[in-house]
Amino acid sequence: MTNQTKGSAGAATSTNQPLPVKVAYCLYARKSTESEEQQVLSIDSQIKEMIKIAERDGLEIAEIRKESHSAKAVGQREVFNGLVLDIRSGKFTGILTWAPDRLSRNAGDLGALVDLMDQKLLLEIRTFSQKFTNNPSEKFMLMILCSTAKLENDNKSENVKRGLRTRVEQGLWPGIAPTGYLNEKRKDRKCQVIVDPVRAPIIRQMFEKVANEQWSGRRLYVWLKNDIKFKTVNGKFLSLGNIFIILQKTFYYGTFEFPEGSGKWYTGAHAPLITKELYDRAREQLKRSEVKNDKEFAFTKLITCGLCGSGITASEKWKYQKNGNTHRYVYYGCTKKRDVNCQCGYIKEEEIIEQIVAMLDTLDMNELGVKQKFKDEITRYNKFRRVALGKSREQNAEPEIFDAKSYAIYILTEGTITEKRELLSNLKSRLMLKDRVISLMPQETS
């Protein structure tokens, strides 16, 4: 967050030699990311100390700017970037700040400051105990001090990475414990996790219900939220996405990858909640469900539930008769993504087609964009007659008249899944299913 305040320090007798050119300073204060420095050098205390220096030395503070953003990355500080632009425009010719590392902890921003000095746009940088002008030795010292700050950052990063590697090699989990475990509070057992006696049995049941009873993720979601009111340590219900993340986490049978996606696997020192065999069976069941749900139907992703706003999905049912006949039925219903208790119900695909056909009179046929498709079909048909059947179109035959409604009915009743989807995807208004009735969703008005 940034804050800009105008003001000037009172005049006082300067103990330093006055500059040849009057310098307009911008007092720049940045909050440190290190906890110890945050306690000692907060933004307000930095400003207070630097104002005292300005009053002592008779420095003109044209503006005070505050920033709470890390100086590690180049070009990420909005206030600092604005300060550089204002120096280029001549608004400021000096910077007053607590220490060099408040200005830069990376080579890019440091280079921008030195470049401003070389162009004689930045006449002076004044800190609590030092000043830097367009002098080779002073610029060199500025670069050394800022580079030292960058070195400290780099060393801290490497130390953190080394510490994490050491912990994971010992089987310790370097983060917040997954649901079903708790982080050990004792400082002498850092990064250790213990089994959550309340939630661990539920996590185990989740894997068992998927592996042994072929439960789906959505059924687990309803069971966890509605039936047993399961909540995390933070008092929140698990989302459907969280459930699938849990079912894919190898940590529960004793191994984990760190960092995720690195291909580096470790054996955990924690107590497993399930066996690898149970985990594998649950994963295999989820894969079978994914393949089953991946099948494409004519009207999926084209219809919205009119009750809760979720999408409409489809499933197929097969009926086998004693005489050997087989009948396939496709039913459409709400995914219940937004409301697990949605009462939308189910409707047969044949009923959807009948209702859409009945709606064709109310639709603008040009909106369906089927005219070119119709022409392509006629061309393909004539080519088939000429090449495959050796027949050509009669010279005196009347030209085919395009009837959008008849062609749309033909596609809906006799076309392939792809053709049906192409037809309805040209609708400007989305279809809506409510109380087993298909209609067009009302257009939003701006």
N, C-alpha and C positions, 0 to 999 in steps of 0.2 A: 504494500500500500504506500502511496506517496503522499507527501504533505509539503506544501510550499508556503513559506512565510517571509514577507519582506521586512527589513529592518536594518539598522546600522548601529555599529558600536560607537559609544561616546569617545570623543577625542581624548588622547592622553599623550604624555611626553614619551616618545619612542626611544628605546635604548639602542636601536639598530640604526645603521646608516640609511636614510630615506632612498627609495628607488627613484631613478631618473624619471620614470613615467608613473603616474598615479594608477594604482591597481584596484580594479573592482572585483572583490572576492565573492565567490559563492561558497557558503559554508555547507559542506556535504557531510552528512552523518549517515552511516549505514549500520544496521543491527548485525552483530556477529552471530554466526551459527554455532559457535562454541559455547557451551553452557556456562563455563566459568567466566568467560569474557562478558557474556550477557548479564551476569550478575554485577560485574565491576564496571563495565562500560556500556550501559544502556544508551540509546539514542539521546535521551534528554540530558544525561550526564556528559556525553560528548559535546553537545551543543553548549552546555553551561561552561565547560572548561575552555572551549575554543573562543567563546565570547569574551572571557576574561583576558585571553591572550590578545584578542583584537583590541580591547580597550587599553591594554597595557602598551601595545605597540602602535596604536593609532591607525589601525587597519579599517578600511571601509568595507563593511559587509552589505553587499547589495541584495542578497537573497539567501534564505536558508532552505535547504532541501533535505528531506529525509527519505530513507529507503530501507526496506526490510527484505533483502534478497541476497542470496549467495553470490559472491564475486568469483566463483570458480569457473563458470562457463562464460564464453565470449558472447557479447551482444545480448545478454538475457536480462539486463537491468534497465528498465524503462527510464528511471530518473537519471541514471548515469549517462545513458545514450542522449537524453535531452540536454544534459549539461555539456556534453561534447559538442552538440550542434550549436548551442548558445555561445560557446567559446569561439567556434568557427565564424559565427555571425558578428562577433565583437561585443556581445552583451556582457561577458565576463572576461577578465584577463588574468585572474588568479583563482586558486582553489585553497580553501582553508578546511582541513580535515584532521582528525585525531592522529592517524598514523597512515603510512603508505599502503598498508594492506587493506585499509578501508576503501581505497580507490581500485585496487586490482590485485587479484590472485591468479591471473592468467596472462599469457604473453600477448594476446590480441588487444586487450584493453590497455595494457601497459604501452604497447607500441603506438596506440592512438594518442596517448598523452605525450609521449616523447616526440611524436610527429608534430603535434601542436606547438611544442616548444621550439622545434627546429624551424617552424614557419613563423616564429615570433608572435603567435596568437595567444599562447599561454606563457605569461611572463614569470609566474612564480607559483609553486605549490608550497604551502606552509602547513607544518604539522605541529604537534605539541612541543617537540624538542628540536625540530630541524626545519630547514627550508631548502628548496631546490629551484634553481633558475636555469636559464639556457646556457649553462656552463658545462663543459665536457665532464669534469670530475663530479659535479653535483648530479648531472643526469646519469652518470655511471653508478653513483651511489644509490640513486632512486631505483634503477633497474636491478641492482643487487638486492635491495631490501624487498622489492616486490617479487623477485625471483625466489628469494628465500621463503616468502609466504607460499608461493606455488609449490616449492619443494616440500614444505611441511604438509600441504594438502595431499600431494602425491604419496608421501611416506605414510600418512594416516590411512589413505586408501589401501595401500599395500599391506599395512599392518592389520587392517580389518579383514582383508581377503585371506591373509595368512592365518589369522585367528579362526575364521570360519572353516578353512580347510582342515585345520587341526581338530576342530570340534566334530565335523562330519566324519573324519577318519576314525574318530573314537565312537562313532555311532550316535552322536548327540544331534538333536534337531535344532537348527539355528533360527528359530522363528516362533510365531504364535502356534501353539499346539493345535492340531486338527481336531475337529469336533469328535468327542469320544475320549479325548485326553485333556489334561490340565498341565500348564507350565508349573514346574517346581519353583516355589517361592524362595527357598533357601539360597543365599548367595554362594555357598560352598558347593552347590549342585547346579550351577548355571547351565542352561540349555538342556536340562533333563526334563522329561515329561513323565507324568504318571497317569494311570488309567482313571478316567472319570467314572466313579461308581454309579452315577445316575444315568449318564448318556451312553456309556460304552455298550451296555446290553442292547440298547435300541439300535446302535450302529450295526452290531452283529446280526440282529434280526433283519435289518434291511438287506444285507447280503443273502441271508438264508431265504427270505421271501422271494427274491429275484431268482436265485439259483434253484430252489426246490419247488416253489409254487408258481414260477413264471410270471411274477408280478411285473408290471410296467413301472416306469418312473413316475407316471402320473398317478397310478394307483397308490404308490408309496407316498406321494405328496398328499393325497387326500387322507390317507391313514395317519400320517404324521401330524397334519394340521388339524383335522376335524375329529379324529377318533381319540388320539392320545395326547393332543395338544403339546407336541414335542417342541422345545425351544433350545437355542444355543445358550452358551454361558452369558451372552450379551442380552438374553431375553428376547431374541427374535426367532420367527419361524424360518425354517429352511425353504428357500425358493426351489423351483424345479431344477434350475441350473445348478444350485448347490448340491442337490441330491445326486445328479449325474457326476459331479466332480468327486464327491465322496466315493461313489461306486467305482471310480477309476483310480483312486489313490492307493498305490502299493504299500504305503506306510502302514496300513492296517494289518498286513501280514508280515511286516518286519523289515522291509527294505525301502529305500527312497533314493531318488535322483536329485543331485544338487551340483550346480544350479539346474533348474528345470530345463530340459532340452539339451543339456550338455553331454549326455551319454555316460556320465560318471555316476555309478551306483554304489551305495553303501549299505551295510547291514546295520540296522538300528539297534541301540542298546535298550530300547523300550520293550515293553511286553506286548506281543501281537494280540489283536482282538479276534482275528480269524486265521484260518489256514490258507496257504496259497492255493490249495485245491478248491476251496470254497470260492475264493476270489476269481479263479479262472472260470469256474462254472457260471458265476454271475456275469462275468464279462462276455462269455459266449452267448448267454441268453440275451444280453443287451444287443449284441451284434445281430442275432437272428431277428430281434424286434426292429432294428434299424433297417434291415433288408426288407422286412415285411412292410414297414411304413414307407419305404422308398418307392413303392409302386405308384405309377402315375395314373390318375383318373381324369375324366373329361373336364370336370368343373371345379377341381380343387384350386385354391389360390385365386379364384375368380368370384367367390361369394363370401359375404361377411354376415356374421350372426347379427340379426336385428335386435337381439335382447341385450347382449353384453359387449358386442363389438369385436369379438374374437374371430378368427378365420373359421372356415368350414372345411372339414376333412371328410374322407370317404373310407369305407371298408367294404369288402366283398364277402358274401356268404354263399355257400354252395349247398344245394339240396339234392340228395341222391335218392332216386325212387327205386322201388323193387324191380321194376321192369327194365332197369338199366339207364333210364334217362337221367340226365344231369341238368340242373338249372342253376344259373348264376344270377345273383341279385347284388346290386350295388346300392348302399345306403349312405346318405350324407347327413352329417350332424356337426354340432359345434365342437371345436377343439377344447373349449372351456379354459383357454389360457388365461383369460382375464377374470373369469368367475367359475370356480370349480363346481358351483352349485347351479349353473345355468340350466334352465328347463327348456332349452330349444327343441329337443326331440330329434327324431330322424325322419328322413323322407327318401323315397326310392328315386333312382336316377330317371326312371320313366316318367314319374310325376313332374320332375324338374323340367324335362323336355316338353311335356304337354303344356306346362305353364308358360314356358318361354315362347313356344309356338303361338300360344294365345295372346302373348304380348306383342307379337311382331307388328300388328296393325298400329300400335301406339308408338312404334319406334321409327326414327328417320332411317330409311334403308341405306342412304348414303353413309350414315354413321357406321354401319357395319363393315364398310370397306370391302365388299365381296364382289363388286362388279368386275374388277380385274381378274380375280380368281375364277369367276364364271367364264370369262373370255379365254383364260388359259386352259380351262377344262374343255371347252369346245375345240380349241386348237389341238389339244392332245387327243381328243376323241376322233377328229377328222384324220389326224396322222395315223392313228391306230387302224382306221378303216382302210386307208390307202396302202399302208405298209403290210399289215398283218392279214387283212381280208382281201386285198387287191381291189378295193372299191374306192371310188372317188365320189365326192359330193356332187349330186345332180346339178347340172347347170341351171335349171329352171327352179331349183328349190328355193323356197323363201328363206331369208336370213333369220337366224335364231333371234328371238326377242328376249331380252334380259328381263327376267321377273325375279327381283331380289327376294321377295317373300317366299316364292316357291323354292328358289335355290337354297335359302336359309333353312327351310323346313327339311329339304333333302339332306343337307349337311347334318342337321341336328338328329335326324332319325336314322340315316344310313351312313353318315360319314365316320371316319376314323376318329380316335381320341384326339390326335393332332389337329385334324380339320375342325373339330368342334371347338377346341381351345383357340385356334386361330380366329374363328368366327366371332366368338364372344370377347376375345381380347381387344377387338376393335371398338367395343362399346365405350363411350366416354363416361358413362355412369356405371358405378359398380353395382353388381347384383346383391340383393339382401334377402336372407331367409329369416322369416319370423312367423311363428305359429304355422309352420309347414306351408307358407305362402311365399313365392318368389316375387320380388318387386325390385324396382330401381331405387337405389339410395338417393335421397334428395341432394341436389347440388348445394355445396356450401356457398354462401354469399359473403362477399368481402365487405 
